[in-house]
Amino acid sequence: MTIGQRSKSFTWLTLAGLFCSLAMTGCLSPITLNRAVTTYDEAVTDAISKQLLINIARAHQHQPIHFTSVSNIAATFDFRVSAGATPALTGEASRGLMPIFGGSVAENPTISIVPIEGEEFTKRLLTPYQETKFLLLLRQRYDIDLLLRLMAQELRITEHGQEVAYRNTPVDRAGYEMFRRVVTHLSAIQDQNQLHAEPLIYHQTWTIPANSVTAEGFQALQKEYLVTYNEKDNSYTLRKQITGPVLITNYDPYTLSPEERARLINETEEGYFNDVSFDIRPGHVGGEYPLKGDFRLRSFYTILNFLGRSLEEDSEYHVDKDPRTPAVHENPVHTMELLLSDSAPSGADLSIQSHGKYYAVNSTGPLARWNREAFQMLYLLFQMTVSEVPRVGVPSITIAK
């Protein structure tokens, strides 16, 4: 082979190698991106999950609760291609040059980690949950007993003209057992697909003389009300839809008369933003045990303390359902069963070591699904402390498991 032929062959080989290198980096780009997105997602999820367990351990040890959030992840990828030539090692080809080529990928992540403290700590962790967030989770087909046992601070019922509070804490045995029986009763109604959770809607009307309304005033009224002119008495009828708080019932609230819905709206609006009202009436599923009252929701900080102290000093225990309650599918002892041991538990989905002990969610046995859903709900509740959920009118649905 002449020198010219060798040079031409080397040129073609080098170009082919360079083309292959470019093609290789082009293929690696989406693969690298997919791997990075998945890896970062798993890392952030795992970090939050472990923080939840660590803070349950801190609550158990009466230590301060603290969270650190990942506010931003920016990953930069540097794809490089190299090409060159080297003499052949042996044989007749050693008098020629052999091309070499390759590629590399460099990843430079920038992760912003911010502690949750000060005003943000107060807003996110110490503010009680609103009933709109409770309803949002209930509409995802979560068990209402699991939701209330985790989110509710107490049950409030009016008895003999006086409001009585029943606390959701085992140390208050009378209050805790009453709370558990009412929650189990609602769960039994849900098991039969007869539990409703609807915002109360009422159409209020007013009548005003037509002569008292100017042209500008009429335009303003049309923006807020449905206006109808009554030629007979020269008046306007104003009609406006009023959406009240959510009411949990064992009947369809839209079957009530407008007057009854208006009365219920007035009653429920007297409560707080973190109250969830319920009305269980005779004549429907679960009506053998009629109930009416409110559940007062607690903050995420209080939820963590409830779970941490349930490990030893304020342990939950079994509470039988009320004799009037229909059969229930589940009535677990623990809202979320936690394991506390001196060594790493086997079979646990997730465990952490803190204060010389191992903490884990019990993800084995017959209640593994219940405990996993409880931890998943805890994760969602932590995420829901970030933003507000507006109250909007929604179509009528039946809440079922």
KOLDO-453286 format. One record per residue (C-alpha): residue number from 1; residue in one letter; x, y, z. Coordinates in nm, 3 decimals, decimal comma, always signed. Layout:
REM residues N
REC;seq;type;xx;yy;zz
REC;NUM;A;X;Y;Z
...
***
This chain:
REM residues 401
REC;seq;type;xx;yy;zz
REC;1;M;+0,000;+0,000;+0,000
REC;2;T;+0,142;+0,339;-0,099
REC;3;I;+0,170;+0,634;+0,139
REC;4;G;-0,115;+0,810;-0,042
REC;5;Q;-0,338;+0,506;-0,010
REC;6;R;-0,255;+0,477;+0,362
REC;7;S;-0,330;+0,844;+0,417
REC;8;K;-0,662;+0,818;+0,236
REC;9;S;-0,756;+0,504;+0,431
REC;10;F;-0,663;+0,673;+0,762
REC;11;T;-0,874;+0,976;+0,675
REC;12;W;-1,180;+0,765;+0,604
REC;13;L;-1,129;+0,561;+0,922
REC;14;T;-1,092;+0,876;+1,129
REC;15;L;-1,407;+1,028;+0,982
REC;16;A;-1,595;+0,705;+1,042
REC;17;G;-1,471;+0,694;+1,401
REC;18;L;-1,567;+1,056;+1,460
REC;19;F;-1,913;+0,989;+1,318
REC;20;C;-1,953;+0,688;+1,549
REC;21;S;-1,844;+0,894;+1,849
REC;22;L;-2,099;+1,165;+1,768
REC;23;A;-2,370;+0,905;+1,719
REC;24;M;-2,276;+0,744;+2,049
REC;25;T;-2,306;+1,072;+2,243
REC;26;G;-2,635;+1,144;+2,068
REC;27;C;-2,769;+0,811;+2,193
REC;28;L;-2,629;+0,865;+2,540
REC;29;S;-2,797;+1,207;+2,584
REC;30;P;-3,157;+1,085;+2,635
REC;31;I;-3,036;+0,778;+2,827
REC;32;T;-2,833;+0,996;+3,063
REC;33;L;-3,123;+1,239;+3,105
REC;34;N;-3,369;+0,959;+3,186
REC;35;R;-3,128;+0,806;+3,435
REC;36;A;-3,064;+1,140;+3,603
REC;37;V;-3,431;+1,235;+3,635
REC;38;T;-3,519;+0,894;+3,780
REC;39;T;-3,223;+0,891;+4,017
REC;40;Y;-3,286;+1,241;+4,149
REC;41;D;-3,657;+1,167;+4,190
REC;42;E;-3,584;+0,852;+4,389
REC;43;A;-3,324;+1,033;+4,601
REC;44;V;-3,560;+1,320;+4,692
REC;45;T;-3,850;+1,085;+4,769
REC;46;D;-3,625;+0,867;+4,983
REC;47;A;-3,488;+1,171;+5,166
REC;48;I;-3,838;+1,301;+5,252
REC;49;S;-3,953;+0,956;+5,362
REC;50;K;-3,655;+0,919;+5,594
REC;51;Q;-3,709;+1,269;+5,731
REC;52;L;-4,067;+1,173;+5,819
REC;53;L;-3,946;+0,868;+6,012
REC;54;I;-3,666;+1,066;+6,178
REC;55;N;-3,911;+1,327;+6,299
REC;56;I;-4,143;+1,059;+6,434
REC;57;A;-3,838;+0,932;+6,625
REC;58;R;-3,768;+1,286;+6,748
REC;59;A;-4,126;+1,320;+6,868
REC;60;H;-4,093;+0,985;+7,046
REC;61;Q;-3,778;+1,113;+7,220
REC;62;H;-3,933;+1,457;+7,291
REC;63;Q;-3,677;+1,623;+7,067
REC;64;P;-3,740;+1,925;+6,838
REC;65;I;-3,895;+1,845;+6,501
REC;66;H;-3,711;+1,988;+6,200
REC;67;F;-3,731;+1,948;+5,821
REC;68;T;-3,492;+2,037;+5,542
REC;69;S;-3,633;+2,062;+5,192
REC;70;V;-3,468;+2,034;+4,850
REC;71;S;-3,582;+2,353;+4,679
REC;72;N;-3,404;+2,309;+4,346
REC;73;I;-3,192;+2,063;+4,147
REC;74;A;-2,997;+2,184;+3,841
REC;75;A;-2,787;+1,920;+3,664
REC;76;T;-2,549;+2,017;+3,381
REC;77;F;-2,421;+1,747;+3,144
REC;78;D;-2,099;+1,787;+2,941
REC;79;F;-2,076;+1,550;+2,642
REC;80;R;-1,729;+1,532;+2,482
REC;81;V;-1,591;+1,347;+2,176
REC;82;S;-1,221;+1,279;+2,114
REC;83;A;-1,042;+1,137;+1,807
REC;84;G;-0,678;+1,071;+1,720
REC;85;A;-0,432;+0,821;+1,570
REC;86;T;-0,162;+0,586;+1,690
REC;87;P;+0,089;+0,355;+1,508
REC;88;A;-0,024;-0,005;+1,465
REC;89;L;+0,150;-0,239;+1,706
REC;90;T;+0,248;-0,539;+1,491
REC;91;G;+0,272;-0,676;+1,142
REC;92;E;+0,279;-0,502;+0,808
REC;93;A;+0,019;-0,255;+0,939
REC;94;S;+0,271;-0,121;+1,194
REC;95;R;+0,402;+0,112;+0,930
REC;96;G;+0,055;+0,274;+0,916
REC;97;L;-0,155;+0,471;+1,162
REC;98;M;-0,466;+0,343;+1,340
REC;99;P;-0,744;+0,585;+1,444
REC;100;I;-0,864;+0,607;+1,806
REC;101;F;-1,182;+0,777;+1,920
REC;102;G;-1,405;+0,798;+2,227
REC;103;G;-1,652;+1,003;+2,425
REC;104;S;-1,720;+1,107;+2,783
REC;105;V;-2,007;+1,244;+2,989
REC;106;A;-1,956;+1,469;+3,290
REC;107;E;-2,239;+1,555;+3,529
REC;108;N;-2,229;+1,863;+3,752
REC;109;P;-2,539;+1,882;+3,976
REC;110;T;-2,628;+2,188;+4,184
REC;111;I;-2,868;+2,104;+4,468
REC;112;S;-3,027;+2,373;+4,684
REC;113;I;-3,114;+2,255;+5,037
REC;114;V;-3,319;+2,490;+5,256
REC;115;P;-3,418;+2,439;+5,621
REC;116;I;-3,785;+2,487;+5,706
REC;117;E;-3,783;+2,734;+5,991
REC;118;G;-3,919;+3,065;+6,112
REC;119;E;-4,244;+3,183;+5,954
REC;120;E;-4,239;+2,900;+5,700
REC;121;F;-4,219;+2,645;+5,985
REC;122;T;-4,520;+2,806;+6,151
REC;123;K;-4,729;+2,813;+5,833
REC;124;R;-4,640;+2,466;+5,709
REC;125;L;-4,618;+2,259;+6,024
REC;126;L;-4,819;+2,436;+6,294
REC;127;T;-5,127;+2,548;+6,097
REC;128;P;-5,421;+2,303;+6,126
REC;129;Y;-5,543;+2,146;+5,802
REC;130;Q;-5,847;+2,293;+5,631
REC;131;E;-6,151;+2,081;+5,556
REC;132;T;-6,090;+2,137;+5,181
REC;133;K;-5,767;+1,936;+5,205
REC;134;F;-5,943;+1,661;+5,397
REC;135;L;-6,209;+1,643;+5,126
REC;136;L;-5,943;+1,632;+4,854
REC;137;L;-5,792;+1,319;+5,009
REC;138;L;-6,132;+1,163;+5,076
REC;139;R;-6,216;+1,197;+4,707
REC;140;Q;-5,906;+0,990;+4,626
REC;141;R;-6,091;+0,692;+4,780
REC;142;Y;-5,888;+0,676;+5,099
REC;143;D;-6,051;+0,507;+5,399
REC;144;I;-6,229;+0,772;+5,603
REC;145;D;-6,133;+0,599;+5,928
REC;146;L;-5,763;+0,615;+5,836
REC;147;L;-5,797;+0,980;+5,734
REC;148;L;-5,974;+1,086;+6,053
REC;149;R;-5,754;+0,883;+6,287
REC;150;L;-5,450;+1,053;+6,136
REC;151;M;-5,582;+1,406;+6,075
REC;152;A;-5,844;+1,469;+6,345
REC;153;Q;-5,753;+1,616;+6,682
REC;154;E;-6,093;+1,564;+6,841
REC;155;L;-6,460;+1,490;+6,790
REC;156;R;-6,716;+1,749;+6,900
REC;157;I;-7,081;+1,652;+6,956
REC;158;T;-7,365;+1,854;+7,108
REC;159;E;-7,530;+1,659;+7,387
REC;160;H;-7,821;+1,794;+7,591
REC;161;G;-7,762;+2,142;+7,453
REC;162;Q;-7,391;+2,143;+7,541
REC;163;E;-7,094;+2,075;+7,309
REC;164;V;-6,870;+1,793;+7,432
REC;165;A;-6,518;+1,728;+7,296
REC;166;Y;-6,375;+1,375;+7,265
REC;167;R;-6,000;+1,381;+7,213
REC;168;N;-5,821;+1,149;+6,972
REC;169;T;-5,552;+1,048;+7,219
REC;170;P;-5,536;+0,714;+7,404
REC;171;V;-5,443;+0,877;+7,735
REC;172;D;-5,800;+1,013;+7,742
REC;173;R;-5,967;+0,672;+7,742
REC;174;A;-6,330;+0,788;+7,741
REC;175;G;-6,268;+1,046;+7,468
REC;176;Y;-6,050;+0,815;+7,260
REC;177;E;-6,297;+0,528;+7,266
REC;178;M;-6,588;+0,754;+7,168
REC;179;F;-6,379;+0,900;+6,886
REC;180;R;-6,286;+0,553;+6,759
REC;181;R;-6,647;+0,428;+6,768
REC;182;V;-6,776;+0,724;+6,566
REC;183;V;-6,492;+0,694;+6,312
REC;184;T;-6,557;+0,320;+6,277
REC;185;H;-6,927;+0,390;+6,224
REC;186;L;-6,851;+0,625;+5,934
REC;187;S;-6,617;+0,363;+5,790
REC;188;A;-6,894;+0,102;+5,797
REC;189;I;-7,119;+0,336;+5,597
REC;190;Q;-6,835;+0,396;+5,351
REC;191;D;-6,786;+0,020;+5,314
REC;192;Q;-7,142;+0,002;+5,176
REC;193;N;-7,082;+0,293;+4,935
REC;194;Q;-7,340;+0,506;+5,112
REC;195;L;-7,120;+0,783;+5,250
REC;196;H;-7,159;+1,126;+5,090
REC;197;A;-6,927;+1,422;+5,121
REC;198;E;-7,075;+1,726;+4,951
REC;199;P;-7,050;+2,103;+4,987
REC;200;L;-7,389;+2,238;+5,090
REC;201;I;-7,537;+2,452;+4,811
REC;202;Y;-7,826;+2,691;+4,860
REC;203;H;-7,984;+2,945;+4,624
REC;204;Q;-8,074;+3,261;+4,808
REC;205;T;-8,318;+3,516;+4,657
REC;206;W;-8,398;+3,881;+4,720
REC;207;T;-8,663;+4,112;+4,573
REC;208;I;-8,599;+4,486;+4,527
REC;209;P;-8,805;+4,764;+4,358
REC;210;A;-8,696;+4,827;+3,999
REC;211;N;-8,710;+5,204;+4,050
REC;212;S;-8,436;+5,181;+4,316
REC;213;V;-8,179;+5,049;+4,068
REC;214;T;-7,983;+5,277;+3,836
REC;215;A;-7,838;+5,166;+3,502
REC;216;E;-7,488;+5,141;+3,655
REC;217;G;-7,626;+4,955;+3,955
REC;218;F;-7,809;+4,710;+3,729
REC;219;Q;-7,486;+4,623;+3,548
REC;220;A;-7,311;+4,567;+3,880
REC;221;L;-7,593;+4,340;+4,000
REC;222;Q;-7,568;+4,125;+3,686
REC;223;K;-7,205;+4,046;+3,768
REC;224;E;-7,295;+3,901;+4,109
REC;225;Y;-7,653;+3,777;+4,075
REC;226;L;-7,899;+3,620;+3,835
REC;227;V;-8,144;+3,908;+3,781
REC;228;T;-8,506;+3,855;+3,677
REC;229;Y;-8,752;+4,139;+3,609
REC;230;N;-9,106;+4,106;+3,744
REC;231;E;-9,338;+4,317;+3,529
REC;232;K;-9,637;+4,260;+3,755
REC;233;D;-9,499;+4,454;+4,052
REC;234;N;-9,213;+4,635;+3,874
REC;235;S;-8,936;+4,465;+4,077
REC;236;Y;-8,617;+4,267;+4,032
REC;237;T;-8,558;+3,922;+4,180
REC;238;L;-8,194;+3,858;+4,261
REC;239;R;-8,074;+3,498;+4,284
REC;240;K;-7,730;+3,383;+4,400
REC;241;Q;-7,579;+3,041;+4,466
REC;242;I;-7,420;+3,009;+4,808
REC;243;T;-7,172;+2,727;+4,864
REC;244;G;-7,132;+2,629;+5,225
REC;245;P;-6,890;+2,396;+5,402
REC;246;V;-6,863;+2,026;+5,326
REC;247;L;-7,101;+1,794;+5,510
REC;248;I;-7,044;+1,418;+5,549
REC;249;T;-7,376;+1,234;+5,546
REC;250;N;-7,539;+0,893;+5,500
REC;251;Y;-7,794;+1,049;+5,261
REC;252;D;-7,785;+1,267;+4,950
REC;253;P;-7,792;+1,627;+5,079
REC;254;Y;-7,950;+1,744;+4,752
REC;255;T;-8,269;+1,563;+4,851
REC;256;L;-8,316;+1,815;+5,134
REC;257;S;-8,541;+2,114;+5,094
REC;258;P;-8,381;+2,454;+5,024
REC;259;E;-8,482;+2,567;+5,371
REC;260;E;-8,315;+2,268;+5,534
REC;261;R;-7,995;+2,322;+5,334
REC;262;A;-7,994;+2,689;+5,433
REC;263;R;-8,031;+2,593;+5,800
REC;264;L;-7,744;+2,343;+5,778
REC;265;I;-7,522;+2,604;+5,609
REC;266;N;-7,588;+2,847;+5,893
REC;267;E;-7,505;+2,578;+6,149
REC;268;T;-7,184;+2,459;+5,985
REC;269;E;-7,053;+2,809;+5,908
REC;270;E;-7,040;+2,877;+6,279
REC;271;G;-6,744;+2,638;+6,306
REC;272;Y;-6,376;+2,686;+6,231
REC;273;F;-6,194;+2,648;+5,899
REC;274;N;-6,044;+2,321;+6,023
REC;275;D;-6,378;+2,162;+6,116
REC;276;V;-6,532;+1,876;+5,917
REC;277;S;-6,905;+1,843;+5,986
REC;278;F;-7,110;+1,524;+5,966
REC;279;D;-7,480;+1,437;+5,993
REC;280;I;-7,588;+1,071;+6,016
REC;281;R;-7,968;+1,041;+6,010
REC;282;P;-8,216;+0,758;+6,072
REC;283;G;-8,379;+0,594;+5,772
REC;284;H;-8,052;+0,539;+5,583
REC;285;V;-7,753;+0,303;+5,607
REC;286;G;-7,602;+0,347;+5,952
REC;287;G;-7,905;+0,539;+6,075
REC;288;E;-7,948;+0,304;+6,369
REC;289;Y;-7,673;+0,510;+6,534
REC;290;P;-7,766;+0,872;+6,450
REC;291;L;-7,484;+1,123;+6,494
REC;292;K;-7,424;+1,490;+6,432
REC;293;G;-7,114;+1,695;+6,506
REC;294;D;-6,772;+1,801;+6,386
REC;295;F;-6,419;+1,666;+6,362
REC;296;R;-6,156;+1,927;+6,437
REC;297;L;-5,846;+1,874;+6,222
REC;298;R;-5,495;+1,915;+6,360
REC;299;S;-5,162;+2,034;+6,224
REC;300;F;-4,887;+1,822;+6,071
REC;301;Y;-4,670;+1,890;+6,376
REC;302;T;-4,940;+1,741;+6,599
REC;303;I;-4,975;+1,438;+6,372
REC;304;L;-4,603;+1,361;+6,409
REC;305;N;-4,627;+1,397;+6,787
REC;306;F;-4,929;+1,166;+6,794
REC;307;L;-4,740;+0,898;+6,599
REC;308;G;-4,418;+0,935;+6,797
REC;309;R;-4,585;+0,911;+7,136
REC;310;S;-4,797;+0,615;+7,026
REC;311;L;-4,481;+0,402;+7,034
REC;312;E;-4,466;+0,380;+7,412
REC;313;E;-4,612;+0,646;+7,641
REC;314;D;-4,951;+0,691;+7,465
REC;315;S;-5,004;+0,358;+7,291
REC;316;E;-5,323;+0,293;+7,095
REC;317;Y;-5,539;-0,006;+7,180
REC;318;H;-5,830;-0,198;+7,033
REC;319;V;-6,175;-0,039;+7,056
REC;320;D;-6,482;-0,241;+6,963
REC;321;K;-6,737;-0,084;+6,731
REC;322;D;-7,070;+0,033;+6,866
REC;323;P;-7,333;-0,246;+6,868
REC;324;R;-7,548;-0,034;+6,632
REC;325;T;-7,268;-0,007;+6,375
REC;326;P;-7,288;-0,238;+6,070
REC;327;A;-7,005;-0,483;+6,001
REC;328;V;-6,672;-0,319;+5,918
REC;329;H;-6,392;-0,449;+5,695
REC;330;E;-6,105;-0,316;+5,906
REC;331;N;-6,057;-0,181;+6,256
REC;332;P;-5,680;-0,187;+6,320
REC;333;V;-5,537;-0,113;+6,662
REC;334;H;-5,279;+0,132;+6,527
REC;335;T;-5,333;+0,432;+6,302
REC;336;M;-4,990;+0,346;+6,159
REC;337;E;-4,802;+0,061;+6,325
REC;338;L;-4,439;+0,151;+6,391
REC;339;L;-4,158;-0,085;+6,485
REC;340;L;-3,900;+0,009;+6,748
REC;341;S;-3,600;-0,222;+6,788
REC;342;D;-3,233;-0,241;+6,878
REC;343;S;-3,134;-0,386;+6,540
REC;344;A;-3,241;-0,322;+6,181
REC;345;P;-3,585;-0,484;+6,122
REC;346;S;-3,608;-0,742;+5,847
REC;347;G;-3,866;-0,706;+5,573
REC;348;A;-3,933;-0,335;+5,635
REC;349;D;-3,974;-0,111;+5,330
REC;350;L;-3,795;+0,174;+5,503
REC;351;S;-3,611;+0,210;+5,833
REC;352;I;-3,386;+0,466;+6,001
REC;353;Q;-3,155;+0,468;+6,301
REC;354;S;-3,203;+0,742;+6,555
REC;355;H;-3,121;+0,783;+6,926
REC;356;G;-2,964;+0,436;+6,932
REC;357;K;-3,284;+0,268;+6,808
REC;358;Y;-3,422;+0,155;+6,473
REC;359;Y;-3,757;+0,292;+6,358
REC;360;A;-3,965;+0,148;+6,075
REC;361;V;-4,321;+0,119;+5,948
REC;362;N;-4,450;-0,236;+5,985
REC;363;S;-4,492;-0,343;+5,622
REC;364;T;-4,536;-0,715;+5,690
REC;365;G;-4,833;-0,918;+5,806
REC;366;P;-5,208;-0,881;+5,740
REC;367;L;-5,211;-0,502;+5,797
REC;368;A;-4,921;-0,423;+5,562
REC;369;R;-5,152;-0,247;+5,313
REC;370;W;-5,309;-0,034;+5,585
REC;371;N;-4,969;+0,074;+5,723
REC;372;R;-4,829;+0,149;+5,378
REC;373;E;-5,132;+0,363;+5,295
REC;374;A;-5,098;+0,543;+5,627
REC;375;F;-4,735;+0,631;+5,550
REC;376;Q;-4,829;+0,731;+5,195
REC;377;M;-5,097;+0,958;+5,341
REC;378;L;-4,844;+1,106;+5,583
REC;379;Y;-4,620;+1,184;+5,284
REC;380;L;-4,910;+1,350;+5,100
REC;381;L;-5,007;+1,550;+5,406
REC;382;F;-4,652;+1,683;+5,431
REC;383;Q;-4,666;+1,789;+5,065
REC;384;M;-5,008;+1,948;+5,120
REC;385;T;-4,864;+2,184;+5,379
REC;386;V;-4,706;+2,378;+5,091
REC;387;S;-5,010;+2,525;+4,916
REC;388;E;-5,373;+2,610;+4,972
REC;389;V;-5,662;+2,416;+4,818
REC;390;P;-5,948;+2,652;+4,724
REC;391;R;-6,305;+2,563;+4,810
REC;392;V;-6,504;+2,521;+4,489
REC;393;G;-6,841;+2,378;+4,404
REC;394;V;-6,811;+2,017;+4,290
REC;395;P;-7,060;+1,765;+4,148
REC;396;S;-7,234;+1,525;+4,380
REC;397;I;-7,046;+1,198;+4,432
REC;398;T;-7,057;+0,906;+4,669
REC;399;I;-6,740;+0,828;+4,864
REC;400;A;-6,651;+0,459;+4,844
REC;401;K;-6,341;+0,260;+4,927
***
